[in-house]
Amino acid sequence: MSGAAPSPAEVTAEVRGWLGANWDPERPLLEWRGLLADSGWASPQWPADWLGKGLSAELARVATDERQSHGAVGPPIGSAMNLAAPTLLAHGSADLKGRLLRRILTGEDHWCQLFSEPGNGSDLAGLTTRADRDGDEWVVSGQKVWTTGAKTAAFGMLLARTDWDAPKHRGITYFILPMDQPGVEVRPLRQMNGHASFNEVFFTEARVPADNVVGELNDGWSAALTTLAHERGLGGSRLVASDGWQKGRTATEAMAEAAEHSRTYAWYPQRAGRPDLLATMARQVDASPVERQLIADVIARNRVANWNVERARSARAAGRAPGPEGSVAKLAGSDIARRSAHAHGTMAGAAGMLTGPTSMHDGVIAEILVSVPAGSIAGGTDEIQRSIVGERSLGLPREPSADSHVPFREVRTNSTGR
Ligand SMILES: Cc1cc2nc3c(=O)[nH]c(=O)nc-3n(C[C@H](O)[C@H](O)[C@H](O)COP(=O)(O)OP(=O)(O)OC[C@H]3O[C@@H](n4cnc5c(N)ncnc54)[C@H](O)[C@@H]3O)c2cc1C
């Protein structure tokens, strides 16, 4: 597809024609995903030079809708597609894009995000994991924490300090770290809801090839902001439904892959507070007028939040990069989750604390109550989102910072690593 942008009808016709010639529900998943990737229809909003069609987000959605209505399996879900790929497309070298993007589209590689450290979450730029150059490699030592999916990841998006004499935002480099090596140790953590999706990751002289730097040396902060902006704009897209696929070998293998992936994220719907369950609960317990008010409030807020997500999508369709609207969406999501959990808790009473198959909704209410706090923390806390909205959208004065302009070496920190 070249020249002027095609019409939606042209996109639909082209996808339909391509699927008619190539979709075979009995193909092995990897073979199918390879064909889809090479055709440009796996992620048609990507540039034409990099396995896409260069379509606007709106036209890409037309293409995806057509693929879905055909019952054809699409690209995988997860951090590789949602975070690593857009960061590579925006900041990666031709060599990195050439080596890594196709394997992301085929689902061969899972990725994790190695940003947060024990002493540095909100203050991410204060990180102290270090990388030192040694010939054709970088040698990495330090620790990350809260790393979702690190156990199964082939690569990590790693932020490490490479210049201790520069101010804190300017001495960080963004690396692609191969996870399967002796210098990387992954230890799972158990959460209060009983799941174990996070890990601690320890680096003891782990090795990164020199070519695996994303963007410029010491300018990793720019690429990190791209990853974070995509993370905040994610909403529920991690949980894309896998139904509607035409039955056959490809769908069976894709379902198995999705089931494996969703083991890490099994509690994510509960983390969102399950507003979808409120009406069922209300009927079950014959909700009082006050409880009905709580429910109406959550549902109204949820609807407004969805319109805001649509607004953000339109902005992307118009070619604008993700911005503070991601922070607004994230804040709305955690607020709705808390209000929904409160409504569930009010209706369930003490029974809402019970877990197991004989409890209310198989223990889902209890899981909501202990999972909802995660939404206000993951991807940047509510307080940090409010600062972003205040500074970047409302033009309020920036939060004062005592340490942004001095060499990092002189910054007082409670972290180890130097
Ligand atoms: C479900 C989940 C998944 C996650 N997955 C990953 C992952 O895959 N990879 C990864 O790298 N990290 C991940 N994280 C970590 C997450 O990004 C951090 O937990 C988050 O950024 C907060 O950092 P912190 O935990 O160090 O809290 P802190 O930064 O120590 O914050 C503690 C409290 O202080 C407040 N605070 C801190 N600074 C300010 C300020 N300047 N102004 C106002 N208030 C402030 C915070 O809002 C918070 O209430 C995940 C977290 C969760 C909950």
The ligand as a Tripos MOL2 file, in Angstrom:
@<TRIPOS>MOLECULE
LIG
   53    58     1     0     0
SMALL
NO_CHARGES

@<TRIPOS>ATOM
      1 C1          1.0600   -4.9520   39.7630 C.3       1 LIG1
      2 C2          2.4160   -4.3010   39.6480 C.ar      1 LIG1
      3 C3          3.2490   -4.6480   38.5790 C.ar      1 LIG1
      4 C4          4.5100   -4.0540   38.4530 C.ar      1 LIG1
      5 N1          5.3320   -4.4790   37.4370 N.ar      1 LIG1
      6 C5          6.5570   -3.9070   37.3000 C.ar      1 LIG1
      7 C6          7.4650   -4.3740   36.2670 C.ar      1 LIG1
      8 O1          7.1420   -5.3000   35.5200 O.2       1 LIG1
      9 N2          8.6670   -3.7830   36.1530 N.ar      1 LIG1
     10 C7          9.0600   -2.7530   36.9750 C.ar      1 LIG1
     11 O2         10.1580   -2.2400   36.7840 O.2       1 LIG1
     12 N3          8.2630   -2.3200   38.0080 N.ar      1 LIG1
     13 C8          7.0270   -2.8770   38.1780 C.ar      1 LIG1
     14 N4          6.1970   -2.4590   39.2060 N.ar      1 LIG1
     15 C9          6.7190   -1.4460   40.1600 C.3       1 LIG1
     16 C10         6.0440   -0.0850   40.1130 C.3       1 LIG1
     17 O3          6.4000    0.6190   38.9470 O.3       1 LIG1
     18 C11         6.4830    0.6650   41.3850 C.3       1 LIG1
     19 O4          5.9790   -0.0540   42.4840 O.3       1 LIG1
     20 C12         5.9400    2.0730   41.4160 C.3       1 LIG1
     21 O5          6.5890    2.8760   40.4610 O.3       1 LIG1
     22 C13         6.0940    2.7310   42.8190 C.3       1 LIG1
     23 O6          7.3860    2.6320   43.2870 O.3       1 LIG1
     24 P1          7.6950    2.0880   44.7630 P.3       1 LIG1
     25 O7          6.9860    0.7930   44.9370 O.co2     1 LIG1
     26 O8          9.1830    2.1020   44.9290 O.co2     1 LIG1
     27 O9          7.0250    3.1250   45.7480 O.3       1 LIG1
     28 P2          7.6400    4.5520   46.2860 P.3       1 LIG1
     29 O10         8.2160    5.2400   45.1180 O.co2     1 LIG1
     30 O11         8.5670    4.1930   47.4090 O.co2     1 LIG1
     31 O12         6.3800    5.2460   46.7810 O.3       1 LIG1
     32 C14         5.8380    5.0900   48.1050 C.3       1 LIG1
     33 C15         4.7290    6.1130   48.3060 C.3       1 LIG1
     34 O13         5.2750    7.4510   48.2590 O.3       1 LIG1
     35 C16         4.5930    8.2280   47.2900 C.3       1 LIG1
     36 N5          5.5270    9.1330   46.6040 N.ar      1 LIG1
     37 C17         6.7800    8.8230   46.1770 C.ar      1 LIG1
     38 N6          7.3090    9.8820   45.5430 N.ar      1 LIG1
     39 C18         6.3990   10.8730   45.5520 C.ar      1 LIG1
     40 C19         6.3460   12.2110   45.0440 C.ar      1 LIG1
     41 N7          7.3960   12.7400   44.3970 N.pl3     1 LIG1
     42 N8          5.2090   12.9290   45.2330 N.ar      1 LIG1
     43 C20         4.1440   12.4110   45.8880 C.ar      1 LIG1
     44 N9          4.1230   11.1460   46.4080 N.ar      1 LIG1
     45 C21         5.2300   10.3800   46.2350 C.ar      1 LIG1
     46 C22         4.0200    7.2250   46.2940 C.3       1 LIG1
     47 O14         2.9060    7.7390   45.5930 O.3       1 LIG1
     48 C23         3.6480    6.0480   47.2310 C.3       1 LIG1
     49 O15         2.3900    6.2820   47.7950 O.3       1 LIG1
     50 C24         4.9520   -3.0720   39.3850 C.ar      1 LIG1
     51 C25         4.1160   -2.7260   40.4800 C.ar      1 LIG1
     52 C26         2.8800   -3.3520   40.6110 C.ar      1 LIG1
     53 C27         2.0230   -2.9920   41.7980 C.3       1 LIG1
@<TRIPOS>BOND
     1     1     2 1
     2     2     3 ar
     3     2    52 ar
     4     3     4 ar
     5     4     5 ar
     6     4    50 ar
     7     5     6 ar
     8     6     7 ar
     9     6    13 1
    10     7     8 2
    11     7     9 ar
    12     9    10 ar
    13    10    11 2
    14    10    12 ar
    15    12    13 ar
    16    13    14 ar
    17    14    15 1
    18    14    50 ar
    19    15    16 1
    20    16    17 1
    21    16    18 1
    22    18    19 1
    23    18    20 1
    24    20    21 1
    25    20    22 1
    26    22    23 1
    27    23    24 1
    28    24    25 2
    29    24    26 1
    30    24    27 1
    31    27    28 1
    32    28    29 2
    33    28    30 1
    34    28    31 1
    35    31    32 1
    36    32    33 1
    37    33    34 1
    38    33    48 1
    39    34    35 1
    40    35    36 1
    41    35    46 1
    42    36    37 ar
    43    36    45 ar
    44    37    38 ar
    45    38    39 ar
    46    39    40 ar
    47    39    45 ar
    48    40    41 1
    49    40    42 ar
    50    42    43 ar
    51    43    44 ar
    52    44    45 ar
    53    46    47 1
    54    46    48 1
    55    48    49 1
    56    50    51 ar
    57    51    52 ar
    58    52    53 1
@<TRIPOS>SUBSTRUCTURE
     1 LIG1         1 GROUP 0 **** ****
